[in-house]
């Protein structure tokens, strides 16, 4: 059947629209001729048709993606695909408005690539984000100074502790000194009983062991306060930024839905020209 043939050449958006067209066919002769004229135009203008079709393929299912925004069910990968789809909408718009077919020009003029939100998504969401926002790790560096600072603490923690340990060894002359951590006392400096006499007076005793003493310094305590719960703070902040982006996307539901419908129209008409 016509539907089965065309269904294999159109996008999911185009397939849904094609089924609606078959169930509810046009009755207005002006609109029928307008559509047929565009099919004829695309048969002749193969280069333009191929360029538009290529961009449509890269759009993704804009209609399905935008439907997930109100309920906040759209994930980071989908939100990035939406931005890429809007970029393709911009390309399609330029191709259509630069043509000589009046109906195609009108369709192109009605497209809205929403440049502000598309650019914002690309600037805030990393290139290969996780499938679930709840996992974190989707926000780009440079979006939030607070988030970048927390990440620096989390990622450079080991290097910082190695540096601090070396500084304290050089300052005290305790070569066996080491920095450790446990869930009860947090971070500490461990000194064997052999070197207890070299411990500076400003160090605070945290724990006494059979063969060693554990201490904390003001610098180590300050670092501990910063790093404790850093991962939880990072995730909470990322989710907050993602939520804010979704809230902004709600302002673009109507134009993005309209884009999906227009792209579906173009997809179907391009398929008519091929088949």
Secondary structure in CASP SS format (residue, H / E / C, confidence):
PFRMAT SS
TARGET T0000
AUTHOR 0000-0000-0000
METHOD secondary structure of the structure
MODEL  1
X C 1.00
X H 1.00
X H 1.00
X H 1.00
X H 1.00
X H 1.00
X H 1.00
X C 1.00
X C 1.00
X C 1.00
X C 1.00
X H 1.00
X H 1.00
X H 1.00
X H 1.00
X H 1.00
X H 1.00
X H 1.00
X H 1.00
X H 1.00
X H 1.00
X H 1.00
X H 1.00
X C 1.00
X C 1.00
X C 1.00
X C 1.00
X C 1.00
X H 1.00
X H 1.00
X H 1.00
X H 1.00
X H 1.00
X H 1.00
X H 1.00
X H 1.00
X H 1.00
X H 1.00
X H 1.00
X H 1.00
X H 1.00
X H 1.00
X H 1.00
X H 1.00
X C 1.00
X H 1.00
X H 1.00
X H 1.00
X H 1.00
X H 1.00
X H 1.00
X H 1.00
X H 1.00
X H 1.00
X H 1.00
X H 1.00
X H 1.00
X H 1.00
X H 1.00
X C 1.00
X C 1.00
X H 1.00
X H 1.00
X H 1.00
X H 1.00
X H 1.00
X H 1.00
X C 1.00
X C 1.00
X C 1.00
X C 1.00
X C 1.00
X C 1.00
X C 1.00
X C 1.00
X H 1.00
X H 1.00
X H 1.00
X H 1.00
X H 1.00
X H 1.00
X H 1.00
X H 1.00
X H 1.00
X H 1.00
X H 1.00
X H 1.00
X H 1.00
X H 1.00
X H 1.00
X H 1.00
X H 1.00
X H 1.00
X H 1.00
X H 1.00
X H 1.00
X H 1.00
X C 1.00
X C 1.00
X C 1.00
X C 1.00
X H 1.00
X H 1.00
X H 1.00
X H 1.00
X H 1.00
X H 1.00
X H 1.00
X H 1.00
X H 1.00
X C 1.00
X C 1.00
X C 1.00
X C 1.00
X H 1.00
X H 1.00
X H 1.00
X H 1.00
X H 1.00
X H 1.00
X H 1.00
X H 1.00
X H 1.00
X H 1.00
X E 1.00
X C 1.00
X C 1.00
X C 1.00
X C 1.00
X C 1.00
X C 1.00
X C 1.00
X H 1.00
X H 1.00
X H 1.00
X C 1.00
X C 1.00
X C 1.00
X E 1.00
X C 1.00
X C 1.00
X C 1.00
X C 1.00
X C 1.00
X H 1.00
X H 1.00
X H 1.00
X H 1.00
X H 1.00
X H 1.00
X H 1.00
X H 1.00
X H 1.00
X H 1.00
X H 1.00
X C 1.00
X H 1.00
X H 1.00
X H 1.00
X H 1.00
X H 1.00
X H 1.00
X H 1.00
X H 1.00
X H 1.00
X H 1.00
X H 1.00
X H 1.00
X H 1.00
X H 1.00
X H 1.00
X H 1.00
X C 1.00
X C 1.00
X C 1.00
X C 1.00
X C 1.00
X E 1.00
X E 1.00
X E 1.00
X E 1.00
X E 1.00
X C 1.00
X C 1.00
X C 1.00
X E 1.00
X E 1.00
X E 1.00
X E 1.00
X E 1.00
X E 1.00
X E 1.00
X H 1.00
X H 1.00
X H 1.00
X H 1.00
X H 1.00
X H 1.00
X C 1.00
X C 1.00
X C 1.00
X C 1.00
X C 1.00
X E 1.00
X E 1.00
X E 1.00
X E 1.00
X E 1.00
X C 1.00
X C 1.00
X C 1.00
X E 1.00
X E 1.00
X E 1.00
X E 1.00
X E 1.00
X C 1.00
X H 1.00
X H 1.00
X H 1.00
X H 1.00
X H 1.00
X H 1.00
X H 1.00
X H 1.00
X H 1.00
X H 1.00
X C 1.00
X C 1.00
X H 1.00
X H 1.00
X H 1.00
X H 1.00
X H 1.00
X H 1.00
X H 1.00
X H 1.00
X H 1.00
X H 1.00
X H 1.00
X H 1.00
X H 1.00
X H 1.00
X H 1.00
X H 1.00
X H 1.00
X H 1.00
X H 1.00
X H 1.00
X H 1.00
X H 1.00
X H 1.00
X H 1.00
X H 1.00
X H 1.00
X H 1.00
X H 1.00
X H 1.00
X H 1.00
X H 1.00
X H 1.00
X H 1.00
X H 1.00
X H 1.00
X H 1.00
X H 1.00
X H 1.00
X H 1.00
X H 1.00
X H 1.00
X H 1.00
X H 1.00
X H 1.00
X H 1.00
X C 1.00
END
